[in-house]
Amino acid sequence: MASLDGKVALITGAASGLGKAIAELYAKNGAAVAIADINQQAADAAAAEINAAGGKAIGIAMDVTDEAAVNAGTDKVVAEFGHLDILISNAGIQIINPIDQFSYADWKKMLAIHLDGGFLTTRAALKHMYKDDRGGVVIYMGSVHSHEASKLKSAYVAAKHGLLGLARTLAKEGAAHNVRSHVICPGFVRTPLVEKQIPEQAKELGISEDEVIKNVMLKDTVDGVFTTVDDIAQTALYLATFPSAALTGQSIVVSHGWYMQ
């Protein structure tokens, strides 16, 4: 696998969970990484860990639903590192409720973070990737729910489906400028986001937390095993280092067989 030496990556929601794992792996493989997060202190702390381990990182305060903040944060990355080669649009949250009880405010919040955030960060990154047809790679953090639906997750499912359309359109538009795009679609990864869902779903479905894990989250996997943060980080590394546009506009499902394309 090719290294990321000389590459610059901007990763949103990277102070914890999947984003942090990707940032750490990218740094180990030679990339300079910008840890973008709504929590500036957490972003700085994650960047400091990478720097202490011999990598190169900065923290960036970024609310991905704020157009001005996204543009300013992206420009700051380029001012610091000179260019931008990889965008990982990873920032996300989860709110669960049946459709008939889902508030419009929560619906708009979910779509703003996942879908609007994907659009705003993409547009800001393309200003730099399109310049002189330098090119780059944009990777969206989708989900098995980019392809499947689950009860209680209408907004999340709708947003993650939407990212497929954004990525595929970018693959077609970006090709002339040497930009590729992909969507990574994890199964359940035991991040803080998923940990929070376990008691919430147990309450909504009237079952135990163990039953949520076994009969809801992992029921359709081939081995009853959670996907790991390293599984996703390794996939993100593979996609970022793939040598040509033979692989673009793709949805890569990493789910222990939960969903098979």
C-alpha positions as YAML, in Angstrom:
chain: A
units: angstrom
residues:
- id: 1
  name: MET
  ca: [0.00, 0.00, 0.00]
- id: 2
  name: ALA
  ca: [1.30, 3.45, -0.90]
- id: 3
  name: SER
  ca: [2.07, 5.84, 1.92]
- id: 4
  name: LEU
  ca: [0.49, 9.23, 2.54]
- id: 5
  name: ASP
  ca: [3.83, 11.05, 2.67]
- id: 6
  name: GLY
  ca: [3.33, 14.69, 1.72]
- id: 7
  name: LYS
  ca: [-0.46, 14.45, 1.82]
- id: 8
  name: VAL
  ca: [-2.71, 16.69, 3.91]
- id: 9
  name: ALA
  ca: [-5.99, 15.39, 5.33]
- id: 10
  name: LEU
  ca: [-8.87, 17.28, 6.93]
- id: 11
  name: ILE
  ca: [-11.05, 15.01, 9.08]
- id: 12
  name: THR
  ca: [-14.25, 16.25, 10.68]
- id: 13
  name: GLY
  ca: [-15.53, 14.90, 13.98]
- id: 14
  name: ALA
  ca: [-11.99, 13.68, 14.56]
- id: 15
  name: ALA
  ca: [-11.54, 14.36, 18.27]
- id: 16
  name: SER
  ca: [-12.99, 10.93, 19.09]
- id: 17
  name: GLY
  ca: [-14.29, 7.69, 17.64]
- id: 18
  name: LEU
  ca: [-13.87, 6.82, 13.97]
- id: 19
  name: GLY
  ca: [-12.48, 10.20, 12.99]
- id: 20
  name: LYS
  ca: [-9.74, 10.04, 15.60]
- id: 21
  name: ALA
  ca: [-8.76, 6.50, 14.57]
- id: 22
  name: ILE
  ca: [-8.49, 7.58, 10.93]
- id: 23
  name: ALA
  ca: [-6.45, 10.65, 11.87]
- id: 24
  name: GLU
  ca: [-4.01, 8.56, 13.90]
- id: 25
  name: LEU
  ca: [-3.57, 5.98, 11.15]
- id: 26
  name: TYR
  ca: [-3.13, 8.63, 8.48]
- id: 27
  name: ALA
  ca: [-0.49, 10.37, 10.60]
- id: 28
  name: LYS
  ca: [1.37, 7.09, 11.09]
- id: 29
  name: ASN
  ca: [1.40, 6.72, 7.31]
- id: 30
  name: GLY
  ca: [2.91, 10.13, 6.68]
- id: 31
  name: ALA
  ca: [-0.02, 12.52, 6.31]
- id: 32
  name: ALA
  ca: [-0.32, 15.87, 8.01]
- id: 33
  name: VAL
  ca: [-3.78, 15.84, 9.58]
- id: 34
  name: ALA
  ca: [-6.21, 18.52, 10.64]
- id: 35
  name: ILE
  ca: [-8.44, 17.39, 13.50]
- id: 36
  name: ALA
  ca: [-11.68, 19.28, 12.95]
- id: 37
  name: ASP
  ca: [-14.26, 19.15, 15.71]
- id: 38
  name: ILE
  ca: [-16.95, 21.34, 17.20]
- id: 39
  name: ASN
  ca: [-15.01, 21.06, 20.48]
- id: 40
  name: GLN
  ca: [-11.79, 23.05, 20.02]
- id: 41
  name: GLN
  ca: [-10.25, 21.76, 23.25]
- id: 42
  name: ALA
  ca: [-10.86, 18.13, 22.27]
- id: 43
  name: ALA
  ca: [-9.51, 18.77, 18.76]
- id: 44
  name: ASP
  ca: [-6.34, 20.33, 20.16]
- id: 45
  name: ALA
  ca: [-5.88, 17.42, 22.58]
- id: 46
  name: ALA
  ca: [-6.23, 14.84, 19.80]
- id: 47
  name: ALA
  ca: [-3.75, 16.76, 17.65]
- id: 48
  name: ALA
  ca: [-1.32, 16.96, 20.57]
- id: 49
  name: GLU
  ca: [-1.42, 13.17, 20.96]
- id: 50
  name: ILE
  ca: [-0.48, 12.72, 17.31]
- id: 51
  name: ASN
  ca: [2.32, 15.27, 17.54]
- id: 52
  name: ALA
  ca: [3.66, 13.61, 20.69]
- id: 53
  name: ALA
  ca: [3.78, 10.29, 18.81]
- id: 54
  name: GLY
  ca: [5.90, 11.85, 16.07]
- id: 55
  name: GLY
  ca: [3.13, 12.79, 13.64]
- id: 56
  name: LYS
  ca: [2.03, 16.16, 12.34]
- id: 57
  name: ALA
  ca: [-1.39, 17.51, 13.31]
- id: 58
  name: ILE
  ca: [-3.34, 20.63, 14.19]
- id: 59
  name: GLY
  ca: [-6.71, 21.11, 15.86]
- id: 60
  name: ILE
  ca: [-9.42, 23.07, 14.05]
- id: 61
  name: ALA
  ca: [-12.66, 24.33, 15.60]
- id: 62
  name: MET
  ca: [-15.42, 23.54, 13.11]
- id: 63
  name: ASP
  ca: [-19.18, 23.37, 13.29]
- id: 64
  name: VAL
  ca: [-19.92, 21.59, 10.02]
- id: 65
  name: THR
  ca: [-23.38, 23.19, 9.83]
- id: 66
  name: ASP
  ca: [-21.88, 26.71, 9.85]
- id: 67
  name: GLU
  ca: [-20.88, 27.78, 6.33]
- id: 68
  name: ALA
  ca: [-18.49, 30.50, 7.50]
- id: 69
  name: ALA
  ca: [-16.84, 28.22, 10.05]
- id: 70
  name: VAL
  ca: [-16.34, 25.46, 7.47]
- id: 71
  name: ASN
  ca: [-14.82, 27.83, 4.92]
- id: 72
  name: ALA
  ca: [-12.56, 29.51, 7.47]
- id: 73
  name: GLY
  ca: [-11.44, 26.22, 9.01]
- id: 74
  name: THR
  ca: [-10.63, 24.68, 5.63]
- id: 75
  name: ASP
  ca: [-8.68, 27.74, 4.55]
- id: 76
  name: LYS
  ca: [-6.76, 27.60, 7.83]
- id: 77
  name: VAL
  ca: [-5.69, 24.03, 7.08]
- id: 78
  name: VAL
  ca: [-4.34, 25.08, 3.69]
- id: 79
  name: ALA
  ca: [-2.61, 28.12, 5.20]
- id: 80
  name: GLU
  ca: [-0.91, 25.84, 7.75]
- id: 81
  name: PHE
  ca: [0.04, 22.91, 5.53]
- id: 82
  name: GLY
  ca: [0.08, 24.44, 2.03]
- id: 83
  name: HIS
  ca: [-2.58, 22.33, 0.33]
- id: 84
  name: LEU
  ca: [-5.38, 19.82, 0.92]
- id: 85
  name: ASP
  ca: [-5.47, 16.31, -0.53]
- id: 86
  name: ILE
  ca: [-8.02, 14.35, 1.50]
- id: 87
  name: LEU
  ca: [-11.32, 15.25, 3.13]
- id: 88
  name: ILE
  ca: [-12.99, 12.81, 5.50]
- id: 89
  name: SER
  ca: [-16.54, 14.01, 6.15]
- id: 90
  name: ASN
  ca: [-17.16, 12.10, 9.37]
- id: 91
  name: ALA
  ca: [-18.91, 14.39, 11.87]
- id: 92
  name: GLY
  ca: [-22.22, 12.95, 13.02]
- id: 93
  name: ILE
  ca: [-24.69, 12.40, 15.82]
- id: 94
  name: GLN
  ca: [-27.63, 10.09, 16.43]
- id: 95
  name: ILE
  ca: [-31.18, 10.85, 17.56]
- id: 96
  name: ILE
  ca: [-33.68, 7.99, 17.65]
- id: 97
  name: ASN
  ca: [-37.48, 8.13, 17.72]
- id: 98
  name: PRO
  ca: [-40.38, 6.72, 15.74]
- id: 99
  name: ILE
  ca: [-41.32, 8.88, 12.75]
- id: 100
  name: ASP
  ca: [-44.61, 9.95, 14.32]
- id: 101
  name: GLN
  ca: [-42.75, 11.20, 17.39]
- id: 102
  name: PHE
  ca: [-39.71, 12.67, 15.62]
- id: 103
  name: SER
  ca: [-39.58, 16.42, 16.14]
- id: 104
  name: TYR
  ca: [-38.97, 18.61, 13.12]
- id: 105
  name: ALA
  ca: [-36.16, 20.35, 14.99]
- id: 106
  name: ASP
  ca: [-34.37, 17.04, 15.54]
- id: 107
  name: TRP
  ca: [-34.96, 16.06, 11.90]
- id: 108
  name: LYS
  ca: [-33.39, 19.31, 10.69]
- id: 109
  name: LYS
  ca: [-30.48, 18.96, 13.11]
- id: 110
  name: MET
  ca: [-29.69, 15.45, 11.89]
- id: 111
  name: LEU
  ca: [-29.77, 16.41, 8.22]
- id: 112
  name: ALA
  ca: [-27.80, 19.59, 8.87]
- id: 113
  name: ILE
  ca: [-24.90, 17.77, 10.53]
- id: 114
  name: HIS
  ca: [-24.73, 14.73, 8.27]
- id: 115
  name: LEU
  ca: [-25.87, 15.99, 4.88]
- id: 116
  name: ASP
  ca: [-25.42, 19.76, 4.93]
- id: 117
  name: GLY
  ca: [-22.10, 19.19, 6.68]
- id: 118
  name: GLY
  ca: [-21.02, 16.83, 3.94]
- id: 119
  name: PHE
  ca: [-21.93, 19.39, 1.29]
- id: 120
  name: LEU
  ca: [-20.33, 22.39, 3.00]
- id: 121
  name: THR
  ca: [-17.05, 20.65, 3.75]
- id: 122
  name: THR
  ca: [-16.92, 19.22, 0.23]
- id: 123
  name: ARG
  ca: [-17.46, 22.59, -1.40]
- id: 124
  name: ALA
  ca: [-14.83, 24.21, 0.80]
- id: 125
  name: ALA
  ca: [-12.32, 21.45, 0.04]
- id: 126
  name: LEU
  ca: [-12.95, 21.53, -3.71]
- id: 127
  name: LYS
  ca: [-11.83, 25.16, -3.88]
- id: 128
  name: HIS
  ca: [-8.36, 23.85, -3.12]
- id: 129
  name: MET
  ca: [-8.55, 20.44, -4.81]
- id: 130
  name: TYR
  ca: [-9.82, 21.88, -8.10]
- id: 131
  name: LYS
  ca: [-7.09, 24.55, -8.24]
- id: 132
  name: ASP
  ca: [-4.75, 23.69, -11.12]
- id: 133
  name: ASP
  ca: [-6.51, 20.28, -11.21]
- id: 134
  name: ARG
  ca: [-4.43, 19.24, -8.21]
- id: 135
  name: GLY
  ca: [-7.03, 16.62, -7.31]
- id: 136
  name: GLY
  ca: [-7.81, 14.80, -4.11]
- id: 137
  name: VAL
  ca: [-10.02, 12.26, -2.40]
- id: 138
  name: VAL
  ca: [-13.27, 12.96, -0.55]
- id: 139
  name: ILE
  ca: [-14.53, 10.19, 1.73]
- id: 140
  name: TYR
  ca: [-17.92, 10.38, 3.41]
- id: 141
  name: MET
  ca: [-18.74, 8.38, 6.51]
- id: 142
  name: GLY
  ca: [-21.95, 6.67, 5.58]
- id: 143
  name: SER
  ca: [-23.38, 3.59, 7.23]
- id: 144
  name: VAL
  ca: [-25.02, 0.29, 6.46]
- id: 145
  name: HIS
  ca: [-27.99, 2.61, 6.84]
- id: 146
  name: SER
  ca: [-26.92, 4.21, 3.57]
- id: 147
  name: HIS
  ca: [-28.45, 1.06, 2.06]
- id: 148
  name: GLU
  ca: [-30.72, -0.41, 4.72]
- id: 149
  name: ALA
  ca: [-33.33, 1.01, 7.08]
- id: 150
  name: SER
  ca: [-33.91, 0.41, 10.77]
- id: 151
  name: LYS
  ca: [-36.75, 1.40, 13.04]
- id: 152
  name: LEU
  ca: [-36.40, 4.65, 14.99]
- id: 153
  name: LYS
  ca: [-33.73, 6.12, 12.66]
- id: 154
  name: SER
  ca: [-35.65, 7.91, 9.90]
- id: 155
  name: ALA
  ca: [-33.47, 11.05, 9.83]
- id: 156
  name: TYR
  ca: [-30.20, 9.13, 10.09]
- id: 157
  name: VAL
  ca: [-31.20, 6.71, 7.33]
- id: 158
  name: ALA
  ca: [-32.37, 9.55, 5.07]
- id: 159
  name: ALA
  ca: [-29.14, 11.50, 5.60]
- id: 160
  name: LYS
  ca: [-26.87, 8.51, 5.05]
- id: 161
  name: HIS
  ca: [-28.75, 7.61, 1.87]
- id: 162
  name: GLY
  ca: [-28.26, 11.20, 0.74]
- id: 163
  name: LEU
  ca: [-24.49, 10.95, 1.09]
- id: 164
  name: LEU
  ca: [-24.46, 8.25, -1.59]
- id: 165
  name: GLY
  ca: [-25.98, 10.68, -4.06]
- id: 166
  name: LEU
  ca: [-23.54, 13.43, -3.12]
- id: 167
  name: ALA
  ca: [-20.53, 11.14, -3.48]
- id: 168
  name: ARG
  ca: [-21.65, 9.75, -6.82]
- id: 169
  name: THR
  ca: [-22.29, 13.20, -8.23]
- id: 170
  name: LEU
  ca: [-18.89, 14.37, -7.02]
- id: 171
  name: ALA
  ca: [-17.25, 11.36, -8.67]
- id: 172
  name: LYS
  ca: [-18.66, 12.49, -12.02]
- id: 173
  name: GLU
  ca: [-18.02, 16.21, -11.58]
- id: 174
  name: GLY
  ca: [-14.66, 15.87, -9.89]
- id: 175
  name: ALA
  ca: [-13.09, 13.50, -12.41]
- id: 176
  name: ALA
  ca: [-12.03, 16.37, -14.69]
- id: 177
  name: HIS
  ca: [-10.09, 17.83, -11.75]
- id: 178
  name: ASN
  ca: [-8.60, 14.51, -10.56]
- id: 179
  name: VAL
  ca: [-10.92, 14.30, -7.55]
- id: 180
  name: ARG
  ca: [-12.30, 10.93, -6.45]
- id: 181
  name: SER
  ca: [-15.01, 10.25, -3.90]
- id: 182
  name: HIS
  ca: [-16.29, 7.34, -1.83]
- id: 183
  name: VAL
  ca: [-18.66, 6.46, 0.99]
- id: 184
  name: ILE
  ca: [-17.51, 4.11, 3.75]
- id: 185
  name: CYS
  ca: [-20.51, 2.28, 5.18]
- id: 186
  name: PRO
  ca: [-19.73, 0.72, 8.56]
- id: 187
  name: GLY
  ca: [-21.87, -1.71, 10.44]
- id: 188
  name: PHE
  ca: [-22.20, -1.12, 14.17]
- id: 189
  name: VAL
  ca: [-18.90, 0.08, 15.61]
- id: 190
  name: ARG
  ca: [-18.80, 0.31, 19.40]
- id: 191
  name: THR
  ca: [-18.04, 4.02, 19.55]
- id: 192
  name: PRO
  ca: [-19.55, 6.39, 22.15]
- id: 193
  name: LEU
  ca: [-22.29, 7.13, 19.60]
- id: 194
  name: VAL
  ca: [-23.29, 3.46, 19.47]
- id: 195
  name: GLU
  ca: [-22.86, 2.93, 23.22]
- id: 196
  name: LYS
  ca: [-25.43, 5.70, 23.74]
- id: 197
  name: GLN
  ca: [-27.90, 3.97, 21.42]
- id: 198
  name: ILE
  ca: [-27.92, 0.69, 23.33]
- id: 199
  name: PRO
  ca: [-29.94, 1.87, 26.37]
- id: 200
  name: GLU
  ca: [-32.01, 4.20, 24.18]
- id: 201
  name: GLN
  ca: [-33.08, 1.36, 21.90]
- id: 202
  name: ALA
  ca: [-33.64, -0.96, 24.86]
- id: 203
  name: LYS
  ca: [-36.08, 1.58, 26.29]
- id: 204
  name: GLU
  ca: [-37.85, 2.28, 22.98]
- id: 205
  name: LEU
  ca: [-38.16, -1.41, 22.03]
- id: 206
  name: GLY
  ca: [-38.91, -2.71, 25.53]
- id: 207
  name: ILE
  ca: [-36.05, -5.22, 25.54]
- id: 208
  name: SER
  ca: [-32.79, -5.65, 27.46]
- id: 209
  name: GLU
  ca: [-29.52, -4.03, 26.42]
- id: 210
  name: ASP
  ca: [-28.04, -7.48, 25.71]
- id: 211
  name: GLU
  ca: [-30.96, -8.20, 23.41]
- id: 212
  name: VAL
  ca: [-30.37, -4.89, 21.58]
- id: 213
  name: ILE
  ca: [-26.78, -5.94, 20.91]
- id: 214
  name: LYS
  ca: [-27.54, -9.54, 19.93]
- id: 215
  name: ASN
  ca: [-30.93, -9.26, 18.23]
- id: 216
  name: VAL
  ca: [-30.86, -5.75, 16.77]
- id: 217
  name: MET
  ca: [-27.33, -4.52, 16.21]
- id: 218
  name: LEU
  ca: [-25.54, -7.76, 15.34]
- id: 219
  name: LYS
  ca: [-28.43, -10.00, 14.31]
- id: 220
  name: ASP
  ca: [-27.71, -9.85, 10.58]
- id: 221
  name: THR
  ca: [-23.92, -10.14, 10.74]
- id: 222
  name: VAL
  ca: [-22.29, -13.44, 9.77]
- id: 223
  name: ASP
  ca: [-20.44, -13.80, 13.07]
- id: 224
  name: GLY
  ca: [-22.13, -11.63, 15.71]
- id: 225
  name: VAL
  ca: [-19.10, -9.36, 15.94]
- id: 226
  name: PHE
  ca: [-18.91, -5.55, 16.06]
- id: 227
  name: THR
  ca: [-16.97, -3.77, 13.32]
- id: 228
  name: THR
  ca: [-13.94, -2.01, 14.86]
- id: 229
  name: VAL
  ca: [-12.60, 1.51, 14.52]
- id: 230
  name: ASP
  ca: [-9.44, 0.02, 13.03]
- id: 231
  name: ASP
  ca: [-11.49, -1.78, 10.36]
- id: 232
  name: ILE
  ca: [-12.85, 1.59, 9.26]
- id: 233
  name: ALA
  ca: [-9.53, 3.41, 9.53]
- id: 234
  name: GLN
  ca: [-7.82, 0.76, 7.39]
- id: 235
  name: THR
  ca: [-10.57, 1.11, 4.77]
- id: 236
  name: ALA
  ca: [-10.12, 4.89, 4.75]
- id: 237
  name: LEU
  ca: [-6.37, 4.42, 4.27]
- id: 238
  name: TYR
  ca: [-6.93, 2.02, 1.37]
- id: 239
  name: LEU
  ca: [-9.29, 4.40, -0.40]
- id: 240
  name: ALA
  ca: [-7.03, 7.41, 0.11]
- id: 241
  name: THR
  ca: [-4.00, 5.61, -1.32]
- id: 242
  name: PHE
  ca: [-5.69, 3.85, -4.25]
- id: 243
  name: PRO
  ca: [-3.68, 4.89, -7.31]
- id: 244
  name: SER
  ca: [-6.34, 5.72, -9.89]
- id: 245
  name: ALA
  ca: [-9.90, 6.72, -10.67]
- id: 246
  name: ALA
  ca: [-10.69, 3.09, -11.43]
- id: 247
  name: LEU
  ca: [-12.11, 3.23, -7.90]
- id: 248
  name: THR
  ca: [-14.38, 6.24, -7.51]
- id: 249
  name: GLY
  ca: [-18.00, 6.90, -6.64]
- id: 250
  name: GLN
  ca: [-18.11, 3.70, -4.65]
- id: 251
  name: SER
  ca: [-19.88, 2.65, -1.49]
- id: 252
  name: ILE
  ca: [-17.65, 0.36, 0.58]
- id: 253
  name: VAL
  ca: [-19.58, -1.64, 3.17]
- id: 254
  name: VAL
  ca: [-17.60, -2.80, 6.22]
- id: 255
  name: SER
  ca: [-20.14, -4.68, 8.32]
- id: 256
  name: HIS
  ca: [-19.27, -8.34, 8.99]
- id: 257
  name: GLY
  ca: [-21.71, -9.29, 6.24]
- id: 258
  name: TRP
  ca: [-24.69, -7.38, 7.66]
- id: 259
  name: TYR
  ca: [-25.27, -5.88, 4.22]
- id: 260
  name: MET
  ca: [-23.73, -7.41, 1.11]
- id: 261
  name: GLN
  ca: [-23.65, -5.51, -2.18]
...
